Amino acid sequence: MEQKKEELLNLLKEKSFQYRPEQPFKLASGRESPYYVDARPVTHNARGLALIGEILLEMVRDLDIQAVGGLTLGADPLAHAAALTSYLRGRPINAFSVRKEAKGHGAGGQVVGDVKPGDRVVILEDVITTGGSALKAVAAARDFGLKVVKVIVLVDREEGGREAVEKLGLPLAAVFTLSDLK
């Protein structure tokens, strides 16, 4: 597994990490930073998805969960990679998405996918800074009736997100930290 993590880290360094001290990036949290991690070039990359699926499946192996998911768009490829990999390995775990807002038409709702109230789930996030997106996903999942047992992030920017999640009484695991990417 360490070789797969190293390969994924190299992909993130190559395709997702940027350092620009002369012109800081504005983050979704509203903060500015010379560091930017856009995980999408890796989470939408065929090899990246294969590696992510393997690594996430290993991280949830002993959790007795029915599904993984999180706030759309960042969590969707992570959840799909883990779900597909789990199926191919003979131990299916479903995927779900949390919409930013409930739809006002059709069946509506904020949580979509093959989940039902009472299911044990892990919330996924591509990059966590302050934890706002993860907290929103946890709240929506709980409102739907899901039992959130853990939060897993691809990259923890080490700027308070872990602490915000842990204040809810949930463990957070990061595949990588911003320090790993520097």
Backbone as numpy.savetxt, mean C-alpha at the origin, in Angstrom:
# Nx Ny Nz CAx CAy CAz Cx Cy Cz
14.17 -14.47 -0.55 13.35 -13.27 -0.55 14.21 -12.01 -0.55
15.37 -12.07 0.09 16.24 -10.89 0.13 16.68 -10.46 -1.26
16.91 -11.41 -2.15 17.31 -11.07 -3.52 16.17 -10.34 -4.24
14.93 -10.76 -4.01 13.78 -10.10 -4.62 13.61 -8.69 -4.08
13.80 -8.54 -2.76 13.72 -7.20 -2.17 14.80 -6.29 -2.72
15.99 -6.82 -2.89 17.09 -6.02 -3.45 16.78 -5.60 -4.88
16.21 -6.51 -5.65 15.84 -6.17 -7.03 14.75 -5.11 -7.06
13.76 -5.23 -6.18 12.69 -4.23 -6.11 13.25 -2.88 -5.65
14.15 -2.89 -4.70 14.77 -1.65 -4.24 15.50 -0.97 -5.39
16.23 -1.74 -6.17 16.95 -1.17 -7.31 15.99 -0.58 -8.34
14.85 -1.24 -8.57 13.84 -0.69 -9.48 13.30 0.64 -8.95
13.02 0.69 -7.66 12.51 1.93 -7.06 13.54 3.05 -7.16
14.79 2.74 -6.92 15.85 3.75 -7.03 15.96 4.26 -8.47
15.86 3.35 -9.41 16.00 3.71 -10.82 14.79 4.45 -11.37
13.58 4.00 -11.03 12.38 4.51 -11.69 11.52 5.44 -10.84
11.67 5.42 -9.53 10.70 6.10 -8.67 11.27 7.20 -7.78
12.52 7.15 -7.47 13.11 8.08 -6.52 13.73 9.28 -7.22
13.42 10.46 -6.70 14.03 11.69 -7.22 14.50 12.55 -6.06
15.62 13.21 -6.28 16.17 14.14 -5.29 16.40 15.47 -5.99
15.76 16.52 -5.47 15.84 17.83 -6.13 15.87 18.92 -5.04
17.03 19.13 -4.40 17.10 20.11 -3.32 16.88 21.55 -3.78
17.23 21.85 -5.02 17.10 23.22 -5.52 15.65 23.60 -5.82
14.79 22.63 -6.02 13.38 22.89 -6.31 12.55 21.77 -5.65
12.27 21.91 -4.34 11.57 20.85 -3.61 10.21 20.50 -4.23
9.81 19.28 -4.00 8.53 18.77 -4.49 7.44 19.09 -3.47
6.24 19.38 -3.95 5.08 19.52 -3.07 4.43 18.14 -2.98
4.26 17.64 -1.77 3.72 16.31 -1.55 2.21 16.36 -1.35
1.57 15.22 -1.46 0.12 15.13 -1.26 -0.27 15.61 0.13
0.63 15.48 1.09 0.37 15.92 2.46 0.39 17.44 2.58
0.85 18.13 1.53 1.00 19.58 1.57 2.41 20.00 1.93
3.20 19.10 2.42 4.59 19.39 2.78 5.44 19.52 1.53
6.60 20.16 1.69 7.59 20.21 0.62 8.79 19.37 1.04
9.43 18.74 0.04 10.57 17.89 0.33 11.49 17.84 -0.89
12.79 17.74 -0.64 13.71 17.55 -1.78 13.65 16.12 -2.33
12.97 15.23 -1.58 12.85 13.83 -1.98 11.44 13.55 -2.48
11.36 12.82 -3.59 10.05 12.45 -4.12 10.10 10.99 -4.51
9.07 10.26 -4.14 8.96 8.85 -4.50 7.63 8.67 -5.22
7.70 8.48 -6.53 6.53 8.16 -7.33 6.61 6.68 -7.64
5.92 5.89 -6.86 6.03 4.43 -6.98 5.39 3.88 -8.25
4.54 4.65 -8.91 3.78 4.13 -10.06 4.63 3.55 -11.19
5.78 4.13 -11.54 6.57 3.46 -12.58 6.99 2.04 -12.21
7.07 1.75 -10.92 7.42 0.39 -10.48 6.16 -0.44 -10.24
5.12 0.16 -9.65 3.91 -0.61 -9.36 3.07 -0.87 -10.61
3.45 -0.27 -11.73 2.80 -0.54 -13.01 3.76 -1.21 -13.99
4.85 -1.71 -13.48 5.88 -2.38 -14.27 5.72 -3.89 -14.07
5.82 -4.65 -15.13 5.59 -6.10 -15.05 6.50 -6.77 -14.01
7.79 -6.50 -14.07 8.71 -7.12 -13.11 8.44 -6.59 -11.70
8.18 -5.29 -11.60 7.87 -4.70 -10.30 6.67 -5.35 -9.66
5.61 -5.57 -10.45 4.40 -6.22 -9.93 4.68 -7.64 -9.45
5.48 -8.37 -10.22 5.81 -9.75 -9.83 6.56 -9.75 -8.50
7.52 -8.85 -8.35 8.30 -8.77 -7.11 7.42 -8.34 -5.95
6.59 -7.33 -6.17 5.69 -6.83 -5.14 4.74 -7.94 -4.67
4.18 -8.67 -5.60 3.28 -9.76 -5.24 3.96 -10.79 -4.35
5.16 -11.18 -4.71 5.91 -12.17 -3.92 6.23 -11.64 -2.52
6.70 -10.40 -2.46 7.12 -9.83 -1.19 5.92 -9.60 -0.27
4.85 -9.04 -0.80 3.66 -8.80 0.03 3.06 -10.11 0.52
3.01 -11.10 -0.34 2.45 -12.38 0.07 3.26 -12.98 1.22
4.57 -12.84 1.17 5.42 -13.31 2.26 5.11 -12.54 3.55
4.85 -11.24 3.43 4.60 -10.40 4.60 3.24 -10.68 5.26
2.29 -11.23 4.51 0.96 -11.51 5.08 0.74 -13.00 5.33
1.73 -13.79 5.07 1.65 -15.25 5.12 1.00 -15.80 6.38
1.30 -15.25 7.54 0.81 -15.81 8.80 -0.34 -15.01 9.41
-1.02 -14.18 8.63 -2.02 -13.28 9.19 -3.46 -13.78 9.12
-3.73 -14.86 8.45 -5.10 -15.38 8.33 -6.06 -14.28 7.89
-5.80 -13.75 6.68 -6.63 -12.67 6.13 -7.37 -13.16 4.90
-8.43 -12.43 4.57 -9.21 -12.76 3.37 -8.90 -11.83 2.21
-8.37 -10.62 2.50 -8.15 -9.66 1.41 -7.12 -8.61 1.79
-6.61 -7.96 0.74 -5.70 -6.82 0.87 -6.22 -5.71 -0.02
-6.03 -4.48 0.40 -6.46 -3.35 -0.42 -6.19 -2.06 0.28
-6.58 -0.98 -0.38 -6.37 0.33 0.20 -6.93 1.40 -0.70
-6.52 2.62 -0.42 -7.04 3.76 -1.15 -6.60 3.70 -2.61
-7.60 3.82 -3.49 -7.29 3.83 -4.91 -6.54 5.11 -5.21
-5.69 5.12 -5.93 -5.02 4.49 -7.01 -3.72 3.84 -6.54
-3.14 4.40 -5.47 -1.83 3.91 -5.02 -1.81 2.47 -4.59
-2.86 2.02 -3.90 -2.87 0.66 -3.36 -3.33 -0.38 -4.38
-4.04 0.04 -5.41 -4.64 -0.93 -6.34 -3.63 -1.90 -6.96
-2.53 -1.44 -7.56 -1.62 -2.42 -8.15 -0.97 -3.33 -7.12
-0.74 -2.81 -5.92 -0.17 -3.65 -4.86 -1.14 -4.78 -4.50
-2.41 -4.41 -4.31 -3.42 -5.40 -3.95 -3.61 -6.43 -5.06
-3.64 -5.98 -6.28 -3.83 -6.91 -7.40 -2.63 -7.85 -7.55
-1.43 -7.32 -7.35 -0.23 -8.17 -7.44 -0.26 -9.24 -6.35
-0.62 -8.85 -5.13 -0.67 -9.83 -4.04 -1.78 -10.85 -4.27
-2.95 -10.39 -4.73 -4.07 -11.31 -4.96 -3.73 -12.33 -6.05
-3.19 -11.87 -7.16 -2.84 -12.79 -8.24 -1.77 -13.78 -7.79
-0.74 -13.29 -7.12 0.32 -14.18 -6.65 -0.23 -15.21 -5.67
-1.14 -14.77 -4.78 -1.72 -15.71 -3.82 -2.51 -16.81 -4.52
-3.25 -16.43 -5.55 -4.03 -17.42 -6.29 -3.09 -18.42 -6.98
-2.05 -17.91 -7.63 -1.11 -18.78 -8.33 -0.40 -19.73 -7.37
-0.29 -19.34 -6.12 0.34 -20.17 -5.09 -0.64 -21.11 -4.40
-1.94 -21.03 -4.77 -2.92 -21.94 -4.21 -3.52 -21.51 -2.89
-3.30 -20.27 -2.48 -3.89 -19.76 -1.24 -4.48 -18.38 -1.52
-5.63 -18.35 -2.18 -6.18 -17.08 -2.66 -6.52 -16.07 -1.56
-6.07 -14.86 -1.77 -6.42 -13.70 -0.95 -6.98 -12.68 -1.93
-8.16 -12.16 -1.68 -8.80 -11.23 -2.60 -8.24 -9.82 -2.47
-8.59 -8.99 -3.45 -8.21 -7.58 -3.45 -9.46 -6.72 -3.33
-9.29 -5.52 -2.78 -10.37 -4.55 -2.74 -9.79 -3.15 -2.86
-10.65 -2.22 -3.22 -10.25 -0.81 -3.33 -11.13 0.03 -2.43
-10.55 1.09 -1.94 -11.29 2.10 -1.19 -11.32 3.36 -2.05
-12.52 3.73 -2.46 -12.67 4.96 -3.25 -12.41 6.16 -2.35
-11.93 7.24 -2.96 -11.71 8.47 -2.19 -13.02 9.01 -1.66
-14.09 8.80 -2.42 -15.44 9.18 -1.99 -16.41 8.12 -2.47
-17.47 7.91 -1.71 -18.49 6.95 -2.12 -19.15 7.43 -3.40
-19.44 6.49 -4.32 -20.14 6.83 -5.55 -21.59 7.15 -5.22
-22.13 8.11 -5.96 -23.52 8.49 -5.76 -24.48 7.75 -6.67
-23.97 6.82 -7.47 -24.83 6.06 -8.38 -24.46 4.58 -8.32
-25.22 3.76 -9.01 -24.99 2.31 -8.98 -25.20 1.79 -7.57
-24.35 0.86 -7.17 -24.45 0.30 -5.82 -23.86 1.24 -4.78
-23.17 2.28 -5.26 -22.57 3.25 -4.35 -21.48 2.62 -3.52
-21.24 3.19 -2.39 -20.25 2.63 -1.48 -18.85 3.12 -1.74
-18.04 3.02 -0.70 -16.66 3.46 -0.79 -15.70 2.28 -0.92
-16.09 1.11 -0.43 -15.26 -0.09 -0.52 -15.83 -0.98 -1.61
-14.97 -1.35 -2.56 -15.39 -2.21 -3.66 -14.41 -3.36 -3.82
-14.95 -4.52 -4.18 -14.14 -5.71 -4.37 -14.84 -6.90 -3.77
-14.15 -8.03 -3.75 -14.73 -9.26 -3.25 -14.44 -9.40 -1.76
-15.08 -8.52 -0.97 -14.97 -8.56 0.49 -16.36 -8.41 1.09
-16.47 -8.85 2.35 -17.75 -8.72 3.05 -17.47 -8.34 4.50
-18.43 -7.73 5.16 -18.23 -7.38 6.57 -17.78 -8.60 7.37
-16.82 -8.36 8.24 -16.25 -9.43 9.06 -14.94 -9.97 8.52
-14.65 -9.74 7.23 -13.38 -10.22 6.67 -12.20 -9.53 7.34
-11.15 -10.31 7.56 -9.88 -9.78 8.08 -9.04 -9.32 6.89
-8.54 -8.09 6.97 -7.83 -7.51 5.83 -6.58 -6.77 6.27
-5.70 -6.56 5.29 -4.52 -5.71 5.45 -4.70 -4.52 4.51
-4.46 -3.33 5.04 -4.49 -2.12 4.23 -3.10 -1.93 3.63
-3.07 -1.65 2.33 -1.82 -1.42 1.61 -1.73 0.04 1.19
-0.51 0.51 1.07 -0.26 1.89 0.61 1.07 1.87 -0.13
1.16 2.64 -1.22 2.42 2.65 -1.95 3.48 3.47 -1.21
3.15 4.71 -0.88 4.09 5.59 -0.18 3.34 6.27 0.96
3.90 6.22 2.16 3.27 6.88 3.30 4.16 8.03 3.78
3.53 9.18 4.00 4.23 10.34 4.54 3.65 10.63 5.91
2.51 11.30 5.97 1.87 11.62 7.24 0.87 10.55 7.67
0.47 9.70 6.74 -0.47 8.63 7.04 -1.90 8.94 6.65
-2.15 10.11 6.08 -3.51 10.52 5.75 -4.27 9.53 4.88
-3.65 9.04 3.82 -4.33 8.10 2.92 -4.58 6.77 3.60
-3.59 6.29 4.35 -3.76 5.02 5.06 -4.87 5.13 6.10
-4.91 6.25 6.83 -5.95 6.45 7.84 -7.33 6.51 7.22
-7.43 7.15 6.06 -8.71 7.22 5.35 -9.15 5.82 4.92
-8.21 5.02 4.42 -8.53 3.66 3.99 -8.95 2.80 5.18
-8.24 2.92 6.30 -8.59 2.15 7.50 -10.00 2.52 7.96
-10.30 3.81 8.00 -11.62 4.27 8.46 -12.73 3.73 7.55
-12.53 3.81 6.24 -13.55 3.33 5.30 -13.72 1.81 5.41
-12.61 1.10 5.54 -12.69 -0.36 5.68 -13.44 -0.74 6.95
-13.14 -0.06 8.04 -13.83 -0.35 9.30 -15.31 0.02 9.21
-15.61 1.14 8.58 -17.02 1.54 8.41 -17.79 0.49 7.61
-17.12 -0.14 6.66 -17.74 -1.19 5.84 -17.94 -2.48 6.65
-17.19 -2.61 7.74 -17.29 -3.80 8.57 -16.10 -4.74 8.47
-15.05 -4.31 7.79 -13.85 -5.13 7.68 -13.03 -5.02 8.97
-12.32 -6.09 9.31 -11.43 -6.08 10.46 -10.01 -5.88 9.95
-9.50 -4.67 10.12 -8.15 -4.34 9.68 -7.16 -4.85 10.71
-6.21 -5.70 10.25 -5.25 -6.29 11.19 -3.85 -5.72 11.07
-3.58 -5.03 9.95 -2.23 -4.50 9.75 -2.26 -3.53 8.58
-1.27 -2.66 8.53 -1.04 -1.78 7.38 0.36 -2.09 6.86
0.47 -2.27 5.55 1.77 -2.50 4.93 1.97 -1.45 3.84
3.14 -0.83 3.86 3.46 0.19 2.87 4.69 -0.23 2.08
4.73 0.18 0.82 5.90 -0.10 0.00 7.07 0.76 0.46
6.82 2.07 0.63 7.87 2.99 1.06 7.34 3.88 2.18
8.02 3.88 3.30 7.72 4.78 4.42 8.70 5.95 4.33
8.16 7.15 4.13 9.00 8.35 4.03 9.56 8.77 5.39
9.17 8.07 6.46 9.68 8.34 7.81 9.37 9.77 8.26
8.11 10.19 8.00 7.71 11.54 8.36 6.42 11.54 9.19
6.23 10.51 10.01 5.10 10.49 10.93 3.97 9.56 10.56
3.97 9.00 9.36 2.91 8.10 8.94 2.80 6.85 9.81
3.94 6.25 10.11 3.96 5.04 10.95 3.31 5.34 12.30
3.70 6.43 12.89 3.19 6.79 14.21 1.68 7.05 14.16
1.22 7.70 13.10 -0.22 7.97 12.96 -1.02 6.68 12.89
-0.52 5.71 12.14 -1.19 4.41 12.02 -1.14 3.66 13.34
0.01 3.66 13.98 0.16 2.93 15.24 -0.71 3.52 16.35
-1.05 4.81 16.26 -1.96 5.42 17.24 -3.35 4.78 17.18
-3.68 4.18 16.04 -4.95 3.47 15.90 -4.88 2.06 16.48
-3.70 1.69 16.97 -3.52 0.35 17.51 -3.19 -0.69 16.45
-2.79 -0.22 15.27 -2.45 -1.13 14.18 -0.95 -1.18 13.95
-0.41 -2.37 13.73 0.99 -2.44 13.35 1.18 -1.99 11.91
2.31 -1.37 11.63 2.65 -0.97 10.27 3.99 -1.60 9.91
4.03 -2.20 8.74 5.28 -2.76 8.22 5.59 -2.07 6.91
6.85 -1.72 6.72 7.29 -1.09 5.48 8.25 -2.03 4.76
8.04 -2.17 3.46 9.00 -2.95 2.67 10.31 -2.19 2.65
10.24 -0.86 2.45 11.41 0.00 2.43 11.10 1.32 3.12
12.15 2.02 3.49 12.03 3.38 4.00 12.71 4.33 3.03
12.44 5.61 3.20 13.11 6.61 2.37 14.63 6.50 2.52
15.08 6.19 3.73 16.53 6.03 3.96 17.12 4.93 3.09
16.34 3.89 2.83 16.83 2.81 1.96 17.04 3.29 0.53
16.25 4.26 0.11 16.30 4.74 -1.27 17.41 5.76 -1.51
17.83 6.45 -0.45 18.84 7.52 -0.59 20.19 6.97 -0.96
